């Protein structure tokens, strides 16, 4: 057998195993990923954080090959998930879907935080803005925010509100409402917005501020009554729901967001590659339309450098909101 024939046969035999790796290298210039990449979601399945994590994971699988499984690690105000991502090697094989609490709120909310989002994580892309909506179980005799405030004032501390955990945006919005109106309610934290919402629908807890993605179907089905959204302007997908400010709570504005990050120290080529791929996913095909239909707002993905500045700014902005809500150093 001639040497050329031998090499051709050898290449043919190896090509099925090497094809994905060679294709990745040819497309991206990097042999990444060569093994599964874990996407950590710091909440229980079913909420907007989980939905976005799976959306991005599917997109990365389609664009880079390989496997991007989602692992849900709820609890401790997203610190369990953040801690897992922080303990991983800085090699791009562990990613974290990091909501506003993880990257901005917790710095002020916690007396002692085990990480600094400004230095311990490398941002890969802003995924979406997440408007929240104040919903109540239909059995609660309120049809407006002012009705709710009046009822809470008549029964101080007797009304409870659910959240996706201490320090989650659901909690922060409830605390801000109490701070701005002088009402008192009891906070009931869950390990994610999905189980919290289930109990609100069941009437176990009368109300909560929920992210739109899991609540929208329940609102349309009449299983939840929507009172107001937390944004400064009405949400395009639900234009009939007033803002909290329109509903009579001046200065109430909260627009959380979702970001994807990895460990600081991850090689710049991998960070840049993932940033480019996340941008392509979030702006391509029907993804922007799907995000809008779920009640989220598309966001400019940003660059690694601009995202670091964004995080620094948001730590200050949300720190002010935490202090205004009276829960700085709450945990």
ZIFEN-V647901 format. One record per backbone hydrogen bond with DSSP energy under -1.0 kcal/mol. NH is the residue of the N-H (numbers start at 0). CO is the residue of the C=O. E is the energy in kcal/mol with one decimal. If there is no record, write none. Layout:
nh: (NH | NH)
co: (CO | CO)
e: (E | E)
This chain:
nh: (5 | 6 | 7 | 8 | 9 | 10 | 11 | 12 | 13 | 14 | 17 | 18 | 21 | 22 | 23 | 24 | 25 | 26 | 27 | 28 | 31 | 36 | 37 | 38 | 39 | 40 | 50 | 51 | 52 | 53 | 54 | 55 | 56 | 57 | 58 | 59 | 60 | 61 | 62 | 63 | 64 | 70 | 72 | 78 | 79 | 81 | 82 | 83 | 84 | 85 | 86 | 90 | 94 | 95 | 96 | 97 | 99 | 102 | 103 | 104 | 105 | 107 | 108 | 109 | 118 | 119 | 121 | 123 | 124 | 125 | 126 | 127 | 128 | 129 | 132 | 133 | 134 | 135 | 136 | 139 | 141 | 147 | 148 | 149 | 150 | 151 | 152 | 153 | 154 | 156 | 157 | 160 | 161 | 162 | 167 | 171 | 172 | 173 | 174 | 175 | 176 | 177 | 178 | 179 | 180 | 181 | 185 | 187 | 189 | 195 | 196 | 197 | 198 | 199 | 200 | 201 | 203 | 204 | 207 | 209 | 211 | 215 | 218 | 219 | 220 | 221 | 222 | 223 | 224 | 226 | 228 | 229 | 237 | 240 | 243 | 246 | 247 | 248 | 251 | 253 | 257 | 258 | 259 | 260 | 261 | 263 | 265 | 270 | 271 | 272 | 273 | 274 | 275 | 276 | 277 | 278 | 279 | 280 | 281 | 282 | 283 | 286 | 289 | 290 | 291 | 292 | 293 | 294 | 295 | 296 | 306 | 307 | 308 | 309 | 310 | 311 | 312 | 313 | 314 | 315 | 316 | 317 | 318 | 319 | 320 | 321 | 322 | 323 | 324 | 325 | 326 | 328 | 329 | 330)
co: (1 | 2 | 3 | 4 | 5 | 6 | 7 | 8 | 9 | 10 | 13 | 14 | 17 | 18 | 19 | 20 | 21 | 22 | 23 | 24 | 29 | 66 | 92 | 68 | 94 | 70 | 46 | 47 | 48 | 49 | 50 | 51 | 52 | 53 | 54 | 55 | 56 | 57 | 58 | 59 | 60 | 38 | 40 | 75 | 74 | 77 | 78 | 79 | 80 | 81 | 82 | 88 | 37 | 260 | 39 | 258 | 256 | 98 | 99 | 99 | 100 | 104 | 104 | 105 | 115 | 115 | 261 | 259 | 259 | 300 | 257 | 257 | 296 | 255 | 209 | 227 | 207 | 224 | 205 | 136 | 139 | 143 | 144 | 145 | 146 | 147 | 148 | 149 | 150 | 183 | 154 | 185 | 206 | 187 | 164 | 167 | 168 | 169 | 170 | 171 | 172 | 173 | 174 | 175 | 176 | 177 | 158 | 160 | 162 | 191 | 192 | 193 | 194 | 195 | 196 | 197 | 198 | 198 | 134 | 132 | 130 | 211 | 214 | 215 | 216 | 218 | 217 | 217 | 135 | 133 | 241 | 131 | 234 | 237 | 228 | 242 | 244 | 243 | 248 | 229 | 127 | 97 | 124 | 95 | 121 | 119 | 262 | 266 | 267 | 268 | 269 | 270 | 271 | 272 | 273 | 274 | 275 | 276 | 277 | 278 | 279 | 283 | 285 | 286 | 287 | 288 | 289 | 291 | 290 | 128 | 302 | 303 | 304 | 305 | 306 | 307 | 308 | 309 | 310 | 311 | 312 | 313 | 314 | 315 | 316 | 317 | 318 | 319 | 320 | 322 | 321 | 107 | 326 | 108)
e: (-2.3 | -2.4 | -2.1 | -2.6 | -2.4 | -2.5 | -2.1 | -2.1 | -2.0 | -1.8 | -2.0 | -2.5 | -3.1 | -2.9 | -2.4 | -2.5 | -2.5 | -2.2 | -3.4 | -1.7 | -1.6 | -2.9 | -2.2 | -2.9 | -3.3 | -2.7 | -2.4 | -2.5 | -2.1 | -2.2 | -2.0 | -2.8 | -2.4 | -2.3 | -2.0 | -2.7 | -2.1 | -2.1 | -2.0 | -3.1 | -1.5 | -2.5 | -3.1 | -1.7 | -1.5 | -2.3 | -2.5 | -1.8 | -2.0 | -2.2 | -1.8 | -2.3 | -3.3 | -2.7 | -2.7 | -3.4 | -1.4 | -1.8 | -2.5 | -1.8 | -2.7 | -1.4 | -2.2 | -2.1 | -1.6 | -3.0 | -3.3 | -3.1 | -1.2 | -2.1 | -2.8 | -1.1 | -3.0 | -3.2 | -2.7 | -3.1 | -2.8 | -2.2 | -2.7 | -2.5 | -2.6 | -1.9 | -2.6 | -2.3 | -2.3 | -2.7 | -2.3 | -1.7 | -1.5 | -2.6 | -2.0 | -2.7 | -2.4 | -1.5 | -2.0 | -2.5 | -2.8 | -1.6 | -2.6 | -2.4 | -2.2 | -2.0 | -2.3 | -2.5 | -1.7 | -2.1 | -2.7 | -2.7 | -1.6 | -1.1 | -2.8 | -2.1 | -1.6 | -1.6 | -2.6 | -2.0 | -2.2 | -1.2 | -2.1 | -2.9 | -1.2 | -2.7 | -2.3 | -2.5 | -1.9 | -1.2 | -2.1 | -1.2 | -2.7 | -3.2 | -2.5 | -2.4 | -1.7 | -1.7 | -2.0 | -1.8 | -1.4 | -2.1 | -1.5 | -2.6 | -2.3 | -1.7 | -2.4 | -2.6 | -1.7 | -2.2 | -1.4 | -2.1 | -3.0 | -2.1 | -2.7 | -2.4 | -2.3 | -2.3 | -2.9 | -2.1 | -2.1 | -2.3 | -2.7 | -1.4 | -1.1 | -1.7 | -2.6 | -2.8 | -2.1 | -2.5 | -1.5 | -1.8 | -2.3 | -2.5 | -2.7 | -1.4 | -1.4 | -2.1 | -2.6 | -1.9 | -2.2 | -2.7 | -2.2 | -1.2 | -2.4 | -2.9 | -1.3 | -1.8 | -1.4 | -2.8 | -2.2 | -2.4 | -2.0 | -1.0 | -2.1 | -2.2 | -2.0 | -1.8)
